[in-house]
Amino acid sequence: MQSVAAEQQKLAQNKGLYMSLAREIAPHLPLLRRYARALTGAQASGDAFVAASLEAIVANPAEFPTDLEPRAGLYKVFHRIWESANIEVDGEEENAGARKAQERLRQLSPITRQVLLLTTLENFTPQETSEILGRDGDEISALLDEAIEELDKQTKARVLIIEDEAVIAMDLSDLITAAGHEVCGMETTASGAVATAKRERPDLVLADIQLADNSSGIDAVKEILASFNVPVIFITAFPARLLTGERPEPTFLITKPYSPDMVRAAVSQALFFESTGNLN
């Protein structure tokens, strides 16, 4: 009887601890799903790792790394699950574009890619990245330098920018050009974006969600992808609108305000993929 009572007490304590954790980590789940998909190259496999991470937290909430901020702790748990799986990308995707992405991802050092994504797209500090991955700070710095060097070796691209705020559009153009790419068009509306995309056939599209004349960047991307495959990066102040889990999602999503490194990394990462913005 005592053992049953003790077990019930433990379950009650775990439930209370998990409920408290759930409130702290819930706001960070959309971005973790974005990171997981960028890491695996596919929405289904990325979501599977996120689900496994949440199951681990539910089962052992007391083991959650409370010495870190909730978001960093959540990513650390994710990486424990990721490493225990002993794979870098999920090989079960049926989509041809996802399989091609996986082939390209294998050309990169797994740990270098993780450091790059955590520090640039996820905007963790090198110290936080060190704690998430369980690596010392010097190694993280060296890996980040290696990642930047690898980025500079990537194929140069012709980029279409879809953005209705002139200052942001010009800033993105400057960043794209400085990285050695060519801006083949800058559009502020969905109709203009579609027309330019069909005419210029860009290698990459950067798209805001809300455009001038109240048109939608999402609708523009759907129409572009109906004509030809091209990697897409969405840039938005409202990432939760795209990371709902209710439909296929973009692999790469940059949140405003962004940093130059975020844009540079996302562009180079996205060029590994075929039709990563598929939102059918």
Secondary structure, 3 states (H helix, E strand, C coil): CHHHHHHHHHHHHHHHHHHHHHHHHHHHHHHHHHHHHHHHCCHHHHHHHHHHHHHHHHHCHHHCCCCCCHHHHHHHHHHHHHHHHCCCCCCCCCCHHHHHHHHHHCCCCHHHHHHHHHHHHCCCCHHHHHHHHCCCHHHHHHHHHHHHHHHHCCCCCEEEEECCCHHHHHHHHHHHHHCCCEEEEEECCHHHHHHHHHHHCCCEEEEECECHHHCEHHHHHHHHHHHCCCCEEEEECCHHHCCCCCCCCCCEEEECCCCHHHHHHHHHHHCCCCCCCCCC
